[in-house]
Amino acid sequence: MKRKVFFISDRTGITAEMFGQSLLSQFEAVDFEELTIPFIDTVEKAEEACRMISKAEEETQLRPIVFDTIVTPEIRAKIQSSGALVLDFFHTFIGPLETELGESSSFRVGKTHSLSNEQAYDHRIEAVNFALNNDDGVTTRHYASADVILVGVSRCGKTPTSLYMAMQFGVKAANYPFTEDDMEKLRLPPELKKFKNKIFGLTINAARLHEIRTERRANSRYASLKQCQYELREVESLYRREKIPFINTTSRSVEELSAKILAATGIKRNVF
């Protein structure tokens, strides 16, 4: 039987999910069934959430686990009374911080993901638009404005990594593909050469690339293992020849890839 887990928040639930899933990932032998309940901002909604928690316990005969980021004390107390194992992120840390800072919390709901800084929000949206408009080498006219330019063979993870860095960190990330036509005499094209200091390479294991390309275009030259091996060999040779830093994406999530790229390049992280 799966262990029921609830992420409960008075706003979006993103913070509860992020912290909760990070903790649950350490228990690989346990099978979890997760449910997010956002916008629990009244006692009545909290009572309904408690009924859902009680029903889950009846069905599984296992005590549910609740991760919450409830700010309002009355609503939090209601969730605490549910009988579940309730792990409250805000109140675990707010008390010690109040003591250390000598100041009381404002208990303002939704502060973490509120639109309190319009300039920062506009910067984030601009970064997302930049990533979309400069995806897959569609244009190179805006590379002077890029924070980083990801390069690599087709389907090695350039687009999702670019978009994640834009969404999560407000980084203007362009990406440029090396195609089969480039491979015979692979070199940096002039439009990339002049921005070499912004280039970061991605690579991937040939077997994994073969799997990904087969899903997209089965039984094609493009997807063949031989072609994948050839393109990766040529591209990695280019990285070494041009002294371009690069990373293997095979077993890494976009979160880890983005963090490693930002750490390697020294680009400032803005967390939204």
Order of alpha helices (4+ residues) and beta strands (2+ residues): beta-alpha-beta-alpha-beta-alpha-beta-alpha-alpha-beta-alpha-beta-alpha-beta-alpha-alpha-beta-alpha
